[in-house]
Amino acid sequence: MAFLENWKSILLAGLIAAGTLMQHHPASAAERQTLTVAGGCFWCVEADFEKVPGVIGAVSGFAGGNIANPSYKQVVKGGTGHYEAVQITFDPARVSRAQLLDMFFRSVDPTDAGGQFCDRGHSYRTAVFVGNPSEQAIAEDAKTRARSELGRKIVTPILPEGPFYPADAGHQDYYKGSKLVLTRFGPKKQSTAYKLYREACGRDARVRQLWGDAAPFLPAAETSTDLAGRQNGHVEHVVCGRNR
């Protein structure tokens, strides 16, 4: 009997400890959800969403195409049907799918059907990928909110989710990479090359123009010196992924 009581005490203590651990442990794989979006240069989308509390990680890659495991060169050359996309893994207890989609629409130009900012062509267009009717409804609602707020037609399609193919390791976490790369600006660290690309491409300037204070990821407003320098050609044009 004493043995049984001791065993019950040990079991109870174990359950309490396990419950405490679950309360403080990050979301399990079963609790995590994913959202795949295309917003032009995947370096930028990845960098933006990895800042969001509740986002566990973001992976740059390709979605929506018609061949398996495409390379970056195949996608940007055209013909594969893929978008440059980012798959966002998040904890729905901390940030909802609807919140992430509201942020997404306000971090891109959803009125542009030909690409995003300086990056032109099919692979740089915007899109939201959904896996079931519930996700479809959430995405449609977010698109409607964006259209109402902007007062313009939103051309971003909502597409059935298919396979997502991660890009090669050289494209992951590019915005914070320390590897020295040869760019059109000369040899630069990846993190520096990313900042130069993002400024040269005009992404933040256009998003600010469209969305103003509703844009979730904008840096501090650029100075007149910054603007004059870009207009005078002091920052060269580059294309996402091609200045490596």
C-alpha positions as CSV (number, residue, x, y, z in Angstrom):
1,M,0.0,0.0,0.0
2,A,2.8,2.4,0.9
3,F,4.5,1.6,-2.4
4,L,1.2,2.4,-4.3
5,E,0.9,5.7,-2.5
6,N,4.5,6.6,-3.2
7,W,4.0,5.7,-6.9
8,K,0.8,7.9,-7.0
9,S,2.8,10.8,-5.5
10,I,5.6,10.4,-8.0
11,L,3.1,10.2,-10.9
12,L,1.3,13.3,-9.7
13,A,4.5,15.2,-9.3
14,G,5.5,14.2,-12.8
15,L,2.2,15.4,-14.3
16,I,2.4,18.7,-12.6
17,A,6.0,19.2,-13.8
18,A,4.9,18.3,-17.4
19,G,2.0,20.7,-17.2
20,T,4.3,23.5,-16.0
21,L,6.8,22.7,-18.8
22,M,4.0,22.8,-21.5
23,Q,2.8,26.2,-20.2
24,H,6.3,27.7,-20.8
25,H,7.4,25.7,-23.8
26,P,7.1,27.2,-27.3
27,A,4.3,25.9,-29.5
28,S,4.6,22.2,-30.4
29,A,4.7,21.1,-34.0
30,A,1.0,20.2,-33.8
31,E,0.1,23.7,-32.6
32,R,2.1,25.5,-35.3
33,Q,0.6,26.6,-38.5
34,T,2.0,27.8,-41.8
35,L,1.2,30.6,-44.2
36,T,2.7,30.9,-47.6
37,V,2.8,34.3,-49.4
38,A,4.5,35.8,-52.4
39,G,5.5,39.4,-52.0
40,G,8.2,40.1,-54.5
41,C,11.8,39.6,-53.3
42,F,11.7,36.8,-50.8
43,W,14.7,38.2,-48.8
44,C,12.5,41.2,-47.9
45,V,9.3,39.2,-47.0
46,E,11.4,36.8,-44.8
47,A,13.1,39.7,-43.1
48,D,9.8,41.5,-42.4
49,F,7.9,38.5,-40.9
50,E,10.7,37.1,-38.8
51,K,10.3,40.3,-36.7
52,V,6.7,39.5,-35.8
53,P,6.1,38.2,-32.3
54,G,4.5,34.7,-32.6
55,V,6.3,34.0,-35.9
56,I,8.6,31.0,-35.3
57,G,10.4,31.2,-38.6
58,A,10.2,32.1,-42.3
59,V,11.8,30.2,-45.2
60,S,12.4,31.7,-48.6
61,G,11.5,29.5,-51.6
62,F,9.2,28.9,-54.5
63,A,5.5,28.1,-54.8
64,G,2.8,27.8,-57.4
65,G,4.8,26.3,-60.2
66,N,4.6,23.3,-62.5
67,I,8.0,21.6,-62.0
68,A,9.5,20.0,-58.9
69,N,12.5,21.5,-57.0
70,P,13.2,24.4,-59.3
71,S,16.5,26.3,-59.0
72,Y,16.5,30.1,-58.5
73,K,17.9,30.6,-62.0
74,Q,15.0,28.5,-63.5
75,V,12.4,30.5,-61.7
76,V,13.6,33.9,-62.5
77,K,14.3,32.9,-66.1
78,G,10.6,32.2,-66.4
79,G,8.5,29.3,-67.7
80,T,8.2,27.3,-64.4
81,G,5.2,29.2,-63.2
82,H,6.7,29.7,-59.7
83,Y,6.5,32.7,-57.5
84,E,9.3,33.8,-55.2
85,A,7.5,32.9,-51.9
86,V,8.0,32.7,-48.2
87,Q,6.6,30.1,-45.9
88,I,5.9,31.5,-42.5
89,T,5.6,29.2,-39.5
90,F,3.7,30.8,-36.6
91,D,2.1,30.1,-33.2
92,P,-1.7,30.9,-33.6
93,A,-2.0,31.5,-29.9
94,R,0.3,34.5,-30.3
95,V,-0.5,35.8,-33.7
96,S,-3.4,34.9,-36.0
97,R,-3.5,34.1,-39.7
98,A,-5.7,37.1,-40.2
99,Q,-3.3,39.4,-38.5
100,L,-0.4,38.1,-40.6
101,L,-2.4,38.5,-43.8
102,D,-3.3,42.1,-42.8
103,M,0.4,42.8,-42.3
104,F,1.2,41.1,-45.6
105,F,-1.1,43.2,-47.7
106,R,0.2,46.4,-46.1
107,S,3.8,45.4,-46.7
108,V,3.5,45.1,-50.5
109,D,1.9,46.9,-53.5
110,P,-1.1,44.6,-54.1
111,T,-2.2,46.9,-57.0
112,D,0.8,45.9,-59.2
113,A,0.1,42.9,-61.5
114,G,3.6,43.0,-63.1
115,G,5.9,42.3,-60.2
116,Q,7.0,44.2,-57.1
117,F,8.9,47.5,-57.1
118,C,12.1,47.2,-59.2
119,D,11.7,43.4,-59.6
120,R,9.5,42.7,-62.7
121,G,8.0,39.5,-64.1
122,H,5.8,36.6,-63.1
123,S,8.0,35.3,-60.3
124,Y,7.9,38.6,-58.4
125,R,4.1,39.0,-58.4
126,T,2.1,38.9,-55.2
127,A,-0.1,35.9,-54.1
128,V,-1.5,34.2,-51.1
129,F,-1.7,30.4,-51.0
130,V,-4.4,28.6,-49.1
131,G,-4.9,25.0,-48.1
132,N,-8.6,24.7,-47.2
133,P,-11.9,26.6,-47.2
134,S,-11.3,28.2,-43.8
135,E,-7.9,29.6,-45.0
136,Q,-9.6,30.8,-48.2
137,A,-12.2,32.7,-46.3
138,I,-9.7,34.3,-44.0
139,A,-7.6,35.4,-47.0
140,E,-10.6,36.7,-48.8
141,D,-11.6,38.8,-45.8
142,A,-8.1,40.2,-45.5
143,K,-8.1,41.1,-49.2
144,T,-11.4,42.8,-48.8
145,R,-10.1,44.8,-45.8
146,A,-7.1,45.9,-47.8
147,R,-9.2,46.9,-50.8
148,S,-11.6,49.0,-48.5
149,E,-8.7,50.7,-46.8
150,L,-6.7,51.4,-50.0
151,G,-9.8,52.3,-52.1
152,R,-8.2,50.6,-55.1
153,K,-8.5,47.2,-56.9
154,I,-6.3,44.5,-55.3
155,V,-4.8,42.2,-58.0
156,T,-3.2,39.8,-55.5
157,P,-4.6,36.3,-56.3
158,I,-5.6,33.8,-53.7
159,L,-4.4,30.4,-55.0
160,P,-4.6,26.8,-53.9
161,E,-1.6,25.7,-51.9
162,G,0.7,23.2,-53.6
163,P,4.2,22.1,-52.9
164,F,6.6,24.7,-51.4
165,Y,10.3,24.3,-52.4
166,P,12.8,26.0,-50.2
167,A,15.5,28.0,-52.0
168,D,19.1,27.1,-51.6
169,A,20.9,27.9,-48.3
170,G,22.5,31.0,-49.8
171,H,19.1,32.7,-50.0
172,Q,18.0,31.9,-46.4
173,D,18.4,34.7,-43.7
174,Y,20.2,36.7,-46.4
175,Y,19.2,39.9,-44.6
176,K,21.4,39.1,-41.6
177,G,24.1,37.1,-43.2
178,S,27.8,37.8,-42.6
179,K,29.3,36.1,-45.6
180,L,31.2,38.4,-48.0
181,V,29.5,38.5,-51.4
182,L,30.4,40.2,-54.7
183,T,27.6,42.6,-55.6
184,R,27.1,45.4,-58.0
185,F,28.2,47.7,-55.2
186,G,31.5,45.8,-54.8
187,P,32.3,43.2,-52.1
188,K,29.8,43.5,-49.3
189,K,28.5,41.5,-46.3
190,Q,25.2,39.9,-47.1
191,S,23.4,42.0,-44.6
192,T,24.8,45.2,-46.1
193,A,24.1,44.0,-49.6
194,Y,20.5,43.4,-48.6
195,K,20.0,46.9,-47.2
196,L,21.5,48.4,-50.3
197,Y,19.2,46.3,-52.5
198,R,16.1,47.1,-50.5
199,E,16.8,50.9,-50.7
200,A,17.7,50.8,-54.4
201,C,14.6,48.9,-55.3
202,G,12.3,51.5,-53.7
203,R,10.2,48.9,-51.7
204,D,9.8,50.9,-48.5
205,A,9.2,54.2,-50.4
206,R,6.4,52.7,-52.4
207,V,4.8,50.9,-49.5
208,R,4.9,54.2,-47.5
209,Q,3.3,56.0,-50.4
210,L,0.5,53.5,-50.6
211,W,-0.2,52.6,-47.0
212,G,1.3,55.4,-44.8
213,D,1.1,54.7,-41.1
214,A,-0.8,51.4,-41.7
215,A,2.4,49.8,-43.2
216,P,3.8,47.5,-40.5
217,F,7.5,47.2,-41.4
218,L,8.7,50.5,-42.5
219,P,12.0,52.0,-41.2
220,A,12.2,55.6,-40.1
221,A,11.2,58.1,-42.9
222,E,14.1,58.7,-45.3
223,T,15.8,62.1,-45.2
224,S,16.0,64.5,-48.1
225,T,19.7,63.6,-48.5
226,D,18.8,59.9,-48.8
227,L,16.2,60.6,-51.4
228,A,18.4,63.0,-53.4
229,G,21.2,60.4,-53.4
230,R,19.0,57.7,-54.9
231,Q,17.5,60.1,-57.5
232,N,21.0,61.1,-58.5
233,G,22.0,57.5,-59.2
234,H,24.3,57.1,-56.2
235,V,22.6,53.8,-55.5
236,E,22.6,51.4,-58.4
237,H,19.7,49.3,-59.5
238,V,19.9,45.6,-58.5
239,V,17.5,42.7,-58.6
240,C,16.6,40.4,-55.7
241,G,18.9,37.4,-55.8
242,R,21.1,38.6,-58.6
243,N,23.6,40.7,-56.6
244,R,25.3,37.7,-55.0
